[in-house]
Amino acid sequence: MLSLIQETVANQGAGIGAGIAVLGAALGAGLGIGQIGGGASQGIARRPEAVDKIRGAGIIFAALIEGVALFGLVIGLLLWLNS
């Protein structure tokens, strides 16, 4: 009986950990992409002739941030499925 309770608590802990991992990845990605958008908007407003360079750099950085968010999602799923 005690081992069943310990196993249940461990499974619940893994589920909570998975949720926290996904939440952290989503919040970080949202904040990062928001910063990129704001910085790009300010940069374009200050130097309209550099639109192409700013847009290209913004897309690359946003893709890198999304990759980190996807990695956090995969880690969360692995934690949840292996519990």
Protein Blocks (a to p, Z undefined) as FASTA:
>chain_A
ZZmmmmmmmmmmmmmmmmmmmmmmmmmmmmmmmmmmmmmmmmmmmmmmlmmmmmmmmmmm
mmmmmmmmmmmmmmmmmmmmmZZ
